[in-house]
Amino acid sequence: MVYKYDFLIIGAGVAGMSYALKVARAKKGTVCMICKSSLDEANTSFAQGGVASVTNMAVDNFEKHIEDTMIAGDYISDRQAVEQVVRCAPEQINELVKWGVNFDKNADGQFDLHREGGHSEFRILHHADDTGAEIQRGLMEAVRHTPGITVKENHFAVEVITQHHLGVRVTRRSPNIRCYGAYVLNPDNGKVDTYLAKVTVMCTGGCGAVYLTTSNPVIATGDGIAMVYRAKGTVQDMEFVQFHPTVLHNPKETHPAYLITEAMRGYGGILKLPNGETFMEKYDKRLSLAPRDIVARAIDKEMKIHGLDHVCLDVTHKDPAETRHHFPNIYQKCLSIGIDITTDYIPVRPAAHYMCGGIKVDLNGQTSIERLYALGECSCTGLHGGNRLASNSLIEAVVYADAAAKDSLKHVDLYDWNEHVPEWNDEGTMTNEEKVLITQSVREVNEIMSNYVGIVRSDLRLHRAWDRLDMLYEETERLFKRVKASRDICELRNMINVGYLITRFALERKESRGLHFTIDYPVHAYDKKEE
């Protein structure tokens, strides 16, 4: 089948839905959203903490938020991108509220603001401890009530379409690569359909599922980054994988591991060893409220020093009723495994959480491929630099969705569909034995990335990861060429591609900086003025 849309959006988190709402309400064309799972299973819905925005001008200002972001990003962040997100944030918060998203307020009717690690002020808007789920709920309702948006749930994008599919040789040095849409797997019949688009927007989220333990859902396999890289698009900063310092230590749950929001440390939670000793004073004067890269490395080191599989987060000194009020979902989750957080320590450990790099985009969200935008976690705007500041990601997605919508609406009428795109060749079959091999290869990718490309790295480990991934790549590509496209093998291809990119970028950075920490190179000493 061949479908034609003016706007094709691959992904359905806060970035994809925000963009869809903005272009659909402009009434300048048809809009289709390709959703890998159900509409409510995006990475957005797993975000607990909140959304960072300067709203209390009496004590906070844009300059403070900009500087906090630059510091957390180890001054690798693109200052233009930082300024754009920070200064546009309040307007986009108002838009979210208009779309039906509810943020908690205090008795005075003002936003009830939290503070998180790396922030100099209370500026985190939230909805209890399930802010992402509330944003997803509000946007889903708005999408479903907006005419002109077609949502294809449980459909899987296999490849973006470029001149390559028309028989033109495309390399990384080719000028004017253009995107004409995407090939998409239909779950109902197993066929790969052709979706032609004037504008294509990649909003596929993160890639935490390439690691053994992650806060991300199983769908976070880096699909958008891998597809754009294979299409010869530019990617950037892939070495900067953020490990959230505190997920609930529960060996039965690794994909996803349950997140213990950073807001709990902002609330007064203290990191301790199981024997009650504190340790963050050895690593940073900000203690438990230091940026995530520092806290994650500190926990990792303490676990190795003491032979532990977790450390603890203590909120037992806080008022129990207040704790239950602010963190009702965390309270219930912990209670379900026998932990009362008002009287017991919470066992926590780091887990793969957020990709700071991704598909390189400009201030409008435009990639290096014409007519292709990238938004949200799969993109690299330059905002996060070497390390994401807590709660900056959701607001980045909405701000860039607005910029991309405005930019693409200006140009969409200048484009047309490319009618010469061939349909997908779906010859081939897959045996049960081959399915088992795919499952085993996914496990291998998880183990390679966790063991060799984790929180602390070395050239020896990275080269070992490179060699193992190269072997898996060759095996998987041979298999892909002789079987029908399926979600399983496509996800495996994408995971291997993303693992390779993380490893390659890590090998190329000959310093320890931000989230990339290697025992072979010293921490980069820099002067922020030079940046």
Secondary structure, DSSP 8 states (H G I E B T S, - for coil): -EEEEEEEEE--SHHHHHHHHHHHHTTSS-EEEEESS-TT-SGGGG--S-EE----TTT--HHHHHHHHHHHTTT-S-HHHHHHHHHHHHHHHHHHHHTT----B-TTSSB--B--TT-SS--EE-STT-HHHHHHHHHHHHHHTSTTEEEEET-EEEEEE-GGGGT----TT-SS-B--EEEEE-TTT--EEEEEEEEEEE-----GGGSSSBSS-TT-S-HHHHHHHHTT--EE-TT-EEEEEEEE--TT--TT--B--THHHHTT-EEE-TTS-B-GGGT-TTGGGS-HHHHHHHHHHHHHHHT-S-EEEE-TTS-HHHHHHH-HHHHHHHHHTT--TTTS-EEEEEEEEEES-EEE--TT-B-SSBTEEE-GGGEE-SSSTTS--TT-HHHHHHHHHHHHHHHHHHHGGG----TT-----------HHHHHHHHHHHHHHHHHHHHHSSSEE-HHHHHHHHHHHHHHHHHHHHHHHHS---HHHHHHHHHHHHHHHHHHHHHH--SBBTTBEETTS-B----GGG-
